[in-house]
Amino acid sequence: MSEDLIVRLSAPTLAGIKTGSLFRVTFDDRRTFLSDMRRLNRSVRRAGITAVPLRSSADSAIVYLYRPSMLERDLRADKARSILDSLGYQSGRTAFMVAQLSRRFSGESFPHEVGLFLGYPASDVTGFINDPRRGYKLNGTWKVYGDAASAEREFRKFRICISIYTKALRRGAHISDLAVRV
């Protein structure tokens, strides 16, 4: 698993300005992938970040890199709790909620509530669940159905962060250097 891929797709999470990131990795050897996951977790653990595969096959995986403390805060919000309750999630520790999400990833349909686990506003997650093709005001890191101005500011922060982190990686920084404790 390349550090370049992780930084391009997860820099805002590494920097502590986003709850979580989701990315797909391909691999030739499952053992090597699992070894890469252990190494990634060792690199980011001190910053309060965890990486888990939500779904995997013989040659690819969907990896969720997240900050459990931020996720706990996000999932306790009334609107998020309401969405998750309506989808059959049971309250519990953050790791338990992630395990429930992982089980939903193994189903036939994509679990759109994943946006809550990535730190997206509940109004945008609800809008996407109700009709992903219509009614959105802005399409950036996610589809925005609510506050477009606020989302655009977030998108801009994310773009700047990715640029800064990508340059740092090219200058020799490692994931462990870029994962900050917040």
matplotlib code that plots the C-alpha trace (Angstrom):
import matplotlib.pyplot as plt

x = [0.0, 1.7, 2.1, 1.4, -2.1, -2.8, -1.8, -3.7, -6.9, -6.6, -4.5, -7.4, -7.9, -4.1, -4.1, -7.1, -9.5, -11.7, -13.1, -12.4, -11.4, -12.3, -10.1, -9.7, -6.4, -5.5, -2.9, -1.4, -0.9, -3.3, -0.6, 1.3, -1.8, -2.4, 1.2, 0.8, -2.3, -0.4, 2.4, 0.0, -1.7, 1.6, 2.5, -0.8, -1.7, 0.2, -1.9, -5.2, -5.9, -7.0, -7.2, -9.5, -10.5, -14.3, -14.5, -12.0, -11.8, -8.9, -7.2, -8.6, -10.0, -11.9, -9.9, -11.4, -8.8, -10.4, -10.1, -12.2, -12.5, -13.9, -16.1, -17.6, -18.5, -20.0, -22.1, -23.5, -25.1, -28.9, -29.3, -26.6, -28.0, -31.5, -30.2, -28.3, -31.2, -33.5, -31.0, -30.9, -27.5, -27.3, -25.6, -22.3, -18.6, -17.1, -15.4, -18.7, -20.4, -17.5, -18.0, -21.7, -20.8, -18.3, -21.1, -23.3, -20.4, -20.6, -24.3, -25.5, -26.1, -23.6, -24.2, -24.6, -24.6, -20.9, -20.9, -21.6, -18.5, -16.5, -17.6, -20.1, -23.1, -26.1, -28.3, -26.1, -26.1, -29.9, -30.2, -28.0, -29.8, -33.2, -32.1, -28.4, -29.1, -31.2, -31.5, -27.8, -26.4, -22.7, -20.6, -17.2, -15.7, -19.4, -22.7, -24.0, -27.7, -27.5, -25.0, -23.1, -21.0, -19.7, -19.0, -17.1, -14.9, -14.3, -13.5, -11.0, -9.3, -9.1, -7.5, -4.9, -4.2, -3.7, -1.4, 0.7, 0.9, 1.7, 4.6, 5.8, 5.7, 7.8, 10.3, 10.8, 8.2, 6.5, 2.9, 4.0, 5.4, 2.1, -0.4, -0.9, -2.5, -5.4]
y = [0.0, 3.2, 6.1, 8.3, 6.7, 7.1, 10.8, 11.6, 10.1, 10.6, 13.8, 15.7, 12.7, 12.5, 16.3, 16.0, 18.2, 15.3, 12.4, 9.6, 8.7, 5.7, 4.3, 1.2, -0.6, -3.5, -6.1, -9.3, -11.0, -10.9, -11.5, -8.5, -6.4, -7.4, -6.7, -3.3, -2.7, -3.5, -1.2, 1.6, 1.2, 1.3, 4.5, 6.4, 4.9, 7.6, 10.3, 8.6, 7.2, 3.6, 1.9, -1.1, -2.9, -2.7, -5.0, -7.2, -9.7, -11.8, -8.8, -5.6, -4.0, -0.9, 0.7, 3.0, 5.3, 7.3, 9.1, 7.2, 10.2, 12.4, 9.5, 9.0, 12.7, 12.7, 9.6, 10.9, 13.9, 13.6, 13.7, 11.1, 8.9, 9.2, 8.1, 5.2, 4.1, 4.1, 1.8, -0.7, 0.3, -0.5, 2.1, 1.0, 1.8, 3.3, 0.1, -1.7, 0.9, 0.5, -3.3, -2.8, -0.6, -3.3, -5.9, -3.5, -3.2, -6.9, -6.6, -6.1, -2.3, 0.4, 1.7, 5.4, 6.2, 5.8, 9.6, 9.9, 7.8, 10.2, 13.3, 14.5, 16.6, 14.5, 16.7, 15.8, 12.1, 12.2, 14.1, 11.5, 8.6, 10.0, 10.9, 10.8, 12.2, 15.3, 18.2, 18.7, 22.2, 21.3, 18.3, 18.1, 15.7, 14.7, 15.9, 18.8, 19.1, 21.5, 24.4, 24.8, 27.7, 25.8, 22.7, 24.7, 26.1, 22.5, 21.3, 24.2, 23.2, 19.6, 20.6, 22.7, 20.0, 17.4, 19.7, 20.4, 16.8, 15.6, 18.0, 16.9, 13.3, 14.1, 15.9, 12.7, 12.8, 9.6, 8.8, 8.7, 12.3, 13.5, 11.9, 14.6, 14.2, 16.6]
z = [0.0, -1.1, 1.2, -1.9, -2.2, 1.5, 1.5, -1.7, -0.3, 3.4, 4.1, 5.8, 8.2, 8.9, 9.6, 11.9, 9.9, 8.8, 10.7, 8.2, 4.7, 2.6, -0.2, -2.3, -2.6, -4.9, -4.0, -5.4, -2.0, 0.9, 3.5, 2.2, 2.4, 6.0, 6.8, 5.2, 7.3, 10.5, 9.5, 8.6, 12.0, 13.8, 11.9, 12.8, 16.2, 18.2, 16.5, 17.5, 14.0, 13.1, 9.7, 9.1, 5.9, 5.6, 2.7, 1.0, -1.8, -3.2, -4.7, -3.3, -0.2, 0.9, 3.7, 6.3, 7.9, 10.8, 14.1, 16.7, 19.0, 16.2, 15.0, 18.5, 18.6, 15.1, 15.7, 19.0, 17.3, 17.3, 13.5, 12.9, 15.6, 14.0, 10.6, 12.0, 14.2, 11.1, 9.4, 12.2, 13.8, 17.5, 19.7, 21.1, 21.2, 18.1, 17.1, 17.3, 15.0, 12.5, 12.6, 11.8, 8.9, 7.7, 7.8, 5.7, 3.2, 2.6, 1.5, -2.1, -1.9, -1.0, 2.6, 1.9, 5.6, 5.3, 4.9, 8.6, 9.3, 7.1, 8.9, 6.3, 7.5, 8.4, 6.1, 3.1, 4.0, 4.3, 1.0, -0.8, 0.7, -0.4, -4.0, -4.9, -8.4, -7.7, -5.3, -4.5, -4.5, -4.9, -5.8, -4.3, -1.7, -1.2, -2.7, -0.7, -0.1, 2.9, 3.5, 0.3, 1.5, 4.5, 2.4, -0.1, 2.7, 3.8, 0.3, 0.0, 3.3, 2.1, -1.3, 0.5, 3.0, 0.3, -1.6, 1.5, 2.5, -1.0, -1.2, 2.3, 1.2, -1.9, 0.3, 2.3, 5.1, 6.1, 7.2, 10.8, 10.4, 8.8, 11.2, 13.8, 17.2, 17.7]

ax = plt.figure().add_subplot(projection="3d")
ax.plot(x, y, z, "-o")
ax.set_aspect("equal")
plt.show()
